[in-house]
């Protein structure tokens, strides 16, 4: 008995991420794709919409799209017709089934999170099939605190098993995040995981004021294996996934369950973030006056305490990482846009070399994927001077024609093939929210805590350097080249 796949993209009038997979020929030959959205479109209009997303500079992609479009169709959702549109969707899928064939159904919800539950219920009621695998694919945010995250899981759970829910955090699909599994070792004295952006909150200040930097970036990205939406902004879940990947014990295998269990296990060892080990900031107007401050946005209430910058220190309470500070840093309107992990290696025990610069392993996730090792070597000559040198593996310079897939290409292919290695598990989500929720509630409940102002385009609040240095973290750059 053969099998086929049907991919339903709910919200297909937006950027159709699923089409990216066709560029590499990774979808099976018998797949079908159905767009399903409120926007009225006929088949020709849907094809034109998808074709507009194809890179016009690539003749091959344009040619391949002709074949790809023949496997695509579209259904306009009538939200006032109850289940009728979902019944029509089910009939369309059934029409694709050939004799002696099992059909696997993948429902990719490119939708606002507040409709996940309602839509998933309609899919389960009208479109679920016991003959073959069924799966819903959802994207972060998965709640705004611990209770809302648990509530979302409780409402999905009656209709969809954990093995049928693929949670996308697109940073987990980034090449350098995937590379962390091969780079891991017992490597650190101190770590700094940072995500910074040069842009502010242009045009979305009202939304951001309800979310803040901790929910927008720190919870959703720092603690899990991949750091964002297509605009590549980082969330706290991303930061937590990165922390988990660098600190978890070696999993028994690369199987999805082994990986996810080890990540969840180490995240449970991270105590809630402490306000005493946290600093927040809010950007103000740039020096030249060209970039407005956060409160200059008309959609932001005056006197807003919303943080656009946060630095906090996490600890992992086990024998391996006892006493090692993990500095998590994220902010908007800074001097540089980048996501990287800086691992400061252990101090030398040799008294003769005690004052040398720290060795560092730097993993640049974006932009310009790279792995760099900054290390001390002896300066050639008769003396015993040391010099900070660098071994540089920048992909674009050292790998010939690197074929780096987009994060969504990798993650959606994993979802369709049933590989849950880079799907965020419910256990990881719960552990992550337990780390952040107390800090969020503390900041929201204490109006006397005000974010420190920093200039648009700067490195952050003035006291950031002292804050980081208090945990005995020093960058190689600040230590000089020759000691």
C-alpha positions as CSV (number, residue, x, y, z in Angstrom):
1,X,0.0,0.0,0.0
2,X,1.5,3.4,-1.1
3,X,1.2,6.7,0.6
4,X,0.8,10.3,-0.4
5,X,0.9,13.7,1.4
6,X,-1.4,16.7,1.3
7,X,-0.2,20.0,2.8
8,X,-2.9,22.4,3.8
9,X,-1.6,26.0,4.4
10,X,-4.2,27.8,6.5
11,X,-3.5,31.5,5.9
12,X,-2.2,31.0,2.4
13,X,-2.8,34.6,1.3
14,X,0.3,35.5,3.2
15,X,3.8,34.5,2.3
16,X,3.5,30.9,1.4
17,X,6.4,29.4,3.2
18,X,5.7,25.8,2.1
19,X,6.6,26.7,-1.5
20,X,10.2,27.1,-0.5
21,X,10.6,23.3,-0.2
22,X,10.1,22.8,-3.9
23,X,13.3,24.7,-4.7
24,X,15.3,21.6,-3.5
25,X,12.9,19.0,-4.8
26,X,12.4,17.7,-1.3
27,X,8.7,17.1,-1.5
28,X,7.6,13.6,-2.6
29,X,6.3,13.3,-6.2
30,X,2.7,12.7,-5.1
31,X,2.2,15.6,-2.7
32,X,-0.7,18.1,-3.1
33,X,-0.9,21.5,-1.6
34,X,-4.1,23.3,-0.7
35,X,-4.3,27.0,0.2
36,X,-7.1,27.8,2.7
37,X,-7.8,31.4,3.7
38,X,-10.4,34.1,4.0
39,X,-9.2,36.1,1.0
40,X,-11.4,35.3,-2.0
41,X,-9.2,33.9,-4.9
42,X,-9.7,31.6,-7.8
43,X,-7.1,29.2,-9.0
44,X,-5.4,31.6,-11.4
45,X,-5.2,34.3,-8.8
46,X,-3.8,31.9,-6.3
47,X,-1.1,30.8,-8.8
48,X,-0.2,34.4,-9.5
49,X,0.1,35.1,-5.8
50,X,2.5,32.2,-5.3
51,X,4.5,33.0,-8.4
52,X,5.0,36.6,-7.1
53,X,7.0,35.0,-4.3
54,X,9.4,33.2,-6.6
55,X,12.8,34.9,-7.2
56,X,12.6,36.4,-10.7
57,X,16.4,36.3,-11.1
58,X,16.3,32.4,-11.2
59,X,15.0,31.0,-14.5
60,X,15.1,27.5,-13.1
61,X,12.8,28.4,-10.2
62,X,10.4,30.0,-12.6
63,X,10.4,26.9,-14.7
64,X,10.0,24.6,-11.7
65,X,7.1,26.6,-10.5
66,X,5.0,25.6,-13.5
67,X,5.2,22.0,-12.4
68,X,4.8,22.9,-8.8
69,X,1.6,25.0,-9.4
70,X,-0.1,22.0,-11.0
71,X,-0.1,20.3,-7.6
72,X,-1.7,23.3,-5.8
73,X,-5.3,24.4,-5.3
74,X,-7.1,26.9,-3.2
75,X,-10.3,27.1,-1.1
76,X,-11.8,30.3,0.1
77,X,-12.8,30.0,3.8
78,X,-16.3,31.3,4.7
79,X,-16.1,32.1,8.4
80,X,-19.9,32.6,8.6
81,X,-20.7,29.1,7.2
82,X,-19.7,27.2,10.3
83,X,-18.0,23.9,9.3
84,X,-19.0,24.0,5.7
85,X,-15.6,25.2,4.4
86,X,-13.8,22.6,6.4
87,X,-16.1,19.9,5.1
88,X,-15.3,21.1,1.6
89,X,-11.6,21.0,2.5
90,X,-12.0,17.4,3.6
91,X,-13.7,16.4,0.3
92,X,-10.9,18.0,-1.6
93,X,-8.3,16.0,0.2
94,X,-10.3,12.8,-0.2
95,X,-10.5,13.4,-4.0
96,X,-6.7,13.1,-4.1
97,X,-6.6,9.6,-2.6
98,X,-5.9,6.9,-5.1
99,X,-6.8,3.2,-4.8
100,X,-4.9,1.3,-2.1
101,X,-3.2,4.5,-0.9
102,X,-2.8,6.0,2.6
103,X,-2.9,9.8,2.8
104,X,-0.8,11.8,5.3
105,X,-2.3,15.2,6.2
106,X,-0.3,18.2,7.4
107,X,-2.1,21.3,8.5
108,X,0.3,24.3,8.6
109,X,-1.4,27.1,10.5
110,X,0.1,30.4,9.3
111,X,-2.5,32.1,11.5
112,X,-2.6,34.4,14.6
113,X,-2.1,32.3,17.7
114,X,-5.5,33.4,19.2
115,X,-7.3,31.2,16.6
116,X,-5.1,28.1,17.0
117,X,-7.6,26.4,19.3
118,X,-10.8,27.1,17.3
119,X,-9.2,26.2,14.0
120,X,-7.6,23.0,15.4
121,X,-11.0,21.9,16.7
122,X,-12.6,22.4,13.3
123,X,-9.8,20.5,11.6
124,X,-10.2,17.6,14.1
125,X,-13.9,17.5,13.7
126,X,-14.0,17.6,9.9
127,X,-10.6,16.8,8.4
128,X,-9.0,14.2,10.6
129,X,-8.3,10.8,9.1
130,X,-7.4,7.6,11.0
131,X,-5.9,6.2,7.8
132,X,-2.5,7.8,7.7
133,X,-0.8,10.4,9.8
134,X,-2.4,13.8,10.7
135,X,-0.4,16.7,12.1
136,X,-0.9,20.4,13.0
137,X,2.0,22.8,12.6
138,X,1.9,25.9,14.8
139,X,4.4,28.8,15.3
140,X,5.3,30.8,18.4
141,X,4.3,32.6,20.5
142,X,3.0,29.7,22.5
143,X,1.3,31.8,25.2
144,X,2.5,35.0,27.0
145,X,3.3,33.4,30.4
146,X,3.3,30.0,32.1
147,X,-0.5,29.8,32.7
148,X,-1.4,30.8,29.1
149,X,1.1,28.4,27.7
150,X,-0.4,25.5,29.8
151,X,-3.9,26.6,28.8
152,X,-3.1,26.4,25.1
153,X,-1.7,22.9,25.6
154,X,-4.7,21.8,27.6
155,X,-7.1,23.1,24.9
156,X,-5.1,21.4,22.0
157,X,-4.6,18.1,24.0
158,X,-8.1,16.6,23.7
159,X,-8.0,16.7,19.9
160,X,-4.3,16.4,19.1
161,X,-1.7,14.1,20.7
162,X,1.7,15.6,21.4
163,X,3.1,13.5,18.6
164,X,0.7,15.2,16.2
165,X,1.7,18.8,17.2
166,X,4.8,20.3,15.5
167,X,5.8,23.6,17.2
168,X,7.9,25.8,15.0
169,X,10.6,28.1,16.4
170,X,12.3,28.9,13.1
171,X,15.6,29.7,14.8
172,X,15.9,26.0,15.3
173,X,16.2,25.6,11.6
174,X,19.1,27.9,11.2
175,X,22.3,26.3,10.0
176,X,24.5,27.4,12.9
177,X,22.0,26.4,15.5
178,X,21.9,22.9,14.0
179,X,25.7,23.0,14.1
180,X,25.7,23.4,17.9
181,X,25.2,19.6,18.2
182,X,28.5,18.9,16.5
183,X,30.4,21.8,18.3
184,X,29.4,20.9,21.8
185,X,32.1,20.0,24.4
186,X,33.0,20.8,28.0
187,X,34.0,24.3,27.1
188,X,33.1,27.1,29.4
189,X,33.9,29.3,32.3
190,X,31.3,31.9,31.3
191,X,28.9,32.3,28.4
192,X,27.2,35.2,26.8
193,X,24.2,34.6,24.5
194,X,23.1,37.7,22.7
195,X,20.7,38.9,20.1
196,X,20.8,42.5,19.1
197,X,19.0,44.6,16.4
198,X,19.8,47.9,14.9
199,X,16.1,48.6,14.2
200,X,13.7,49.9,16.8
201,X,10.0,49.3,16.9
202,X,9.1,51.3,13.8
203,X,5.4,51.1,13.2
204,X,4.7,48.5,15.8
205,X,5.2,50.3,19.1
206,X,1.6,49.8,20.2
207,X,2.0,46.0,19.8
208,X,5.4,45.9,21.3
209,X,4.2,47.9,24.4
210,X,1.9,44.9,25.2
211,X,4.7,42.4,24.7
212,X,8.1,43.9,25.6
213,X,11.6,42.6,24.9
214,X,11.5,39.7,27.3
215,X,8.4,38.1,25.7
216,X,9.3,39.2,22.2
217,X,12.9,38.1,22.3
218,X,14.1,36.6,25.5
219,X,11.5,33.9,26.4
220,X,10.7,32.9,22.8
221,X,14.3,32.4,21.6
222,X,17.2,32.2,24.0
223,X,16.4,28.8,25.6
224,X,15.6,26.4,22.6
225,X,17.3,24.9,19.4
226,X,16.6,27.6,16.6
227,X,16.5,32.0,17.2
228,X,12.4,34.0,14.8
229,X,9.9,34.9,12.1
230,X,11.1,35.6,8.6
231,X,12.3,39.1,9.8
232,X,14.8,37.2,12.0
233,X,14.1,38.9,15.3
234,X,14.9,36.8,18.3
235,X,12.6,35.7,21.1
236,X,13.1,34.4,24.6
237,X,12.2,30.9,23.5
238,X,15.1,31.1,21.1
239,X,17.5,32.2,23.8
240,X,16.4,29.4,26.0
241,X,16.8,26.9,23.2
242,X,20.3,28.1,22.6
243,X,21.1,27.7,26.3
244,X,19.7,24.2,26.3
245,X,21.7,23.1,23.3
246,X,25.0,24.3,24.8
247,X,24.4,23.0,28.3
248,X,22.4,19.7,28.0
249,X,24.2,16.4,28.6
250,X,25.0,14.3,25.6
251,X,21.8,12.7,24.4
252,X,21.7,9.0,23.9
253,X,21.2,9.5,20.2
254,X,20.1,12.1,17.7
255,X,16.5,10.8,17.8
256,X,13.9,13.4,18.5
257,X,12.8,12.2,21.9
258,X,16.3,11.8,23.2
259,X,17.2,15.4,22.1
260,X,14.0,16.9,23.5
261,X,14.2,15.1,26.8
262,X,17.8,16.3,27.4
263,X,16.8,19.9,26.6
264,X,13.8,19.7,28.9
265,X,15.9,18.1,31.6
266,X,18.5,20.9,31.6
267,X,15.9,23.7,31.4
268,X,14.3,22.3,34.6
269,X,17.6,22.9,36.3
270,X,17.6,26.6,35.6
271,X,16.0,28.6,38.5
272,X,13.7,31.5,37.6
273,X,15.5,34.6,36.5
274,X,16.2,37.0,39.5
275,X,15.5,40.7,39.3
276,X,18.8,41.2,41.1
277,X,20.6,39.7,38.2
278,X,18.6,41.6,35.5
279,X,18.8,45.0,34.0
280,X,16.3,46.6,31.5
281,X,16.5,49.6,29.2
282,X,14.5,51.6,26.7
283,X,15.9,53.4,23.7
284,X,15.6,57.1,23.2
285,X,16.3,59.4,20.2
286,X,19.5,58.9,18.3
287,X,22.3,61.5,18.6
288,X,21.6,62.9,15.2
289,X,17.9,63.1,15.8
290,X,17.1,60.9,12.7
291,X,15.8,58.0,14.7
292,X,13.0,58.7,17.2
293,X,12.9,57.2,20.7
294,X,10.5,54.5,21.7
295,X,8.1,56.9,23.4
296,X,8.1,59.2,20.4
297,X,5.9,56.6,18.6
298,X,2.3,57.8,18.6
299,X,1.0,54.4,19.4
300,X,3.1,54.1,22.6
301,X,1.6,55.6,25.8
302,X,3.6,58.3,27.4
303,X,5.5,57.2,30.5
304,X,5.6,53.6,29.2
305,X,7.8,51.3,31.3
306,X,8.1,48.8,28.4
307,X,11.7,47.4,28.1
308,X,13.3,47.4,24.7
309,X,16.5,46.0,26.1
310,X,17.2,43.3,28.7
311,X,20.2,41.6,30.1
312,X,19.8,38.8,32.6
313,X,21.9,36.1,34.1
314,X,20.9,32.5,34.3
315,X,22.4,29.6,36.2
316,X,22.2,25.8,35.7
317,X,22.1,24.0,39.0
318,X,24.1,20.9,38.4
319,X,27.6,19.7,39.0
320,X,28.9,20.5,35.5
321,X,27.7,24.1,35.4
322,X,27.7,25.1,39.1
323,X,28.6,28.8,39.4
324,X,28.9,29.4,35.6
325,X,26.9,32.6,34.7
326,X,25.0,32.6,31.4
327,X,24.5,36.2,30.4
328,X,21.4,36.5,28.2
329,X,21.2,39.8,26.3
330,X,18.7,41.1,23.8
331,X,17.7,44.6,22.6
332,X,16.4,46.8,19.8
333,X,17.8,50.0,18.3
334,X,21.4,49.0,19.1
335,X,24.7,49.5,17.2
336,X,24.7,46.1,15.5
337,X,22.3,43.4,14.4
338,X,23.6,40.0,15.2
339,X,22.9,36.7,17.0
340,X,25.8,34.9,18.6
341,X,27.0,32.8,21.4
342,X,30.3,33.8,23.1
343,X,31.9,31.1,25.2
344,X,34.6,32.3,27.5
345,X,36.9,29.4,28.2
346,X,38.4,28.5,31.6
347,X,41.2,30.7,33.1
348,X,44.7,29.4,32.9
349,X,46.1,28.0,36.1
350,X,49.6,28.9,35.2
351,X,50.7,31.9,37.2
352,X,53.0,33.0,34.4
353,X,50.0,33.3,32.0
354,X,47.4,34.4,34.4
355,X,47.0,38.0,33.0
356,X,46.6,36.9,29.4
357,X,43.4,37.5,27.5
358,X,40.6,34.9,27.8
359,X,40.3,32.3,25.1
360,X,36.9,32.5,23.5
361,X,34.8,30.4,21.1
362,X,32.4,32.6,19.2
363,X,29.5,31.1,17.3
364,X,27.8,33.6,14.9
365,X,24.3,32.4,14.0
366,X,23.4,35.4,11.9
367,X,24.3,37.3,9.8
368,X,27.4,35.8,8.1
369,X,27.4,32.3,9.8
370,X,30.8,31.6,11.4
371,X,32.7,29.8,14.1
372,X,35.7,31.7,15.5
373,X,38.2,30.7,18.1
374,X,40.1,33.5,19.7
375,X,43.1,32.1,21.6
376,X,46.4,33.0,23.0
377,X,49.6,31.9,21.3
378,X,53.3,32.7,21.9
379,X,54.5,35.8,20.0
380,X,57.4,34.6,17.8
381,X,60.8,35.5,19.2
382,X,63.0,34.9,22.2
383,X,60.7,36.4,24.8
384,X,57.6,34.9,26.4
385,X,55.0,37.3,25.2
386,X,51.5,36.2,24.2
387,X,49.3,37.4,21.4
388,X,45.6,37.0,20.9
389,X,45.0,35.2,17.6
390,X,42.0,34.0,15.7
391,X,41.0,30.9,13.9
392,X,38.1,31.9,11.6
393,X,35.6,29.6,9.9
394,X,33.3,32.1,8.2
395,X,31.1,30.0,5.9
396,X,31.1,32.4,3.0
397,X,34.9,32.6,2.9
398,X,35.9,29.0,3.8
399,X,33.2,26.8,2.4
400,X,33.0,26.8,-1.4
401,X,29.5,27.9,-2.6
402,X,27.8,27.1,0.8
403,X,24.2,25.9,0.1
404,X,22.6,27.1,3.3
405,X,18.8,26.3,3.5
406,X,16.4,28.8,4.8
407,X,15.2,27.9,8.3
408,X,11.6,27.3,7.2
409,X,12.8,25.0,4.4
410,X,14.5,22.8,7.0
411,X,11.8,22.9,9.6
412,X,8.8,22.3,7.3
413,X,10.6,19.4,5.7
414,X,11.3,17.9,9.2
415,X,7.6,18.3,10.0
416,X,6.4,16.7,6.8
417,X,8.8,13.8,7.2
418,X,7.8,13.2,10.8
419,X,11.2,14.3,12.4
420,X,10.4,16.1,15.6
421,X,14.0,16.9,16.6
422,X,13.5,20.6,16.1
423,X,9.9,20.8,17.2
424,X,9.6,22.5,20.7
425,X,8.1,20.0,23.1
426,X,5.4,20.9,25.6
427,X,7.9,20.0,28.4
428,X,10.5,22.5,27.1
429,X,7.8,25.2,26.8
430,X,6.7,24.6,30.4
431,X,10.2,24.7,31.7
432,X,11.0,27.8,29.8
433,X,8.0,29.7,31.0
434,X,8.8,28.7,34.6
435,X,12.1,30.5,34.1
436,X,10.7,33.7,32.8
437,X,7.2,34.1,34.3
438,X,8.2,35.2,37.8
439,X,10.5,37.9,36.4
440,X,7.7,39.1,34.0
441,X,5.2,39.3,36.8
442,X,7.7,41.1,39.1
443,X,8.5,43.8,36.5
444,X,4.8,44.2,35.8
445,X,3.8,44.5,39.4
446,X,6.5,47.0,40.5
447,X,5.9,50.4,38.9
448,X,8.9,51.8,40.6
449,X,11.2,49.7,38.3
450,X,12.0,51.9,35.4
451,X,14.1,51.0,32.3
452,X,17.4,52.8,31.9
453,X,17.5,55.0,28.9
454,X,20.0,54.4,26.1
455,X,20.6,56.2,22.8
456,X,19.3,54.7,19.6
457,X,22.3,53.2,17.8
458,X,24.4,52.7,21.0
459,X,25.6,49.5,22.6
460,X,22.9,49.7,25.2
461,X,22.5,51.4,28.7
462,X,25.6,53.0,30.1
463,X,25.8,50.6,33.0
464,X,25.7,47.5,30.8
465,X,29.5,47.1,30.7
466,X,29.7,47.2,34.5
467,X,26.8,44.8,34.7
468,X,28.5,42.2,32.4
469,X,31.9,42.7,34.1
470,X,30.4,42.0,37.5
471,X,30.1,38.4,36.4
472,X,33.8,38.4,35.5
473,X,33.0,38.3,31.8
474,X,35.4,40.2,29.5
475,X,35.5,40.4,25.8
476,X,38.7,39.7,24.0
477,X,38.4,43.0,22.2
478,X,38.4,44.9,25.5
479,X,41.5,43.0,26.7
480,X,43.7,44.1,23.9
481,X,45.7,42.1,21.3
482,X,49.1,41.7,22.9
483,X,49.7,41.1,26.6
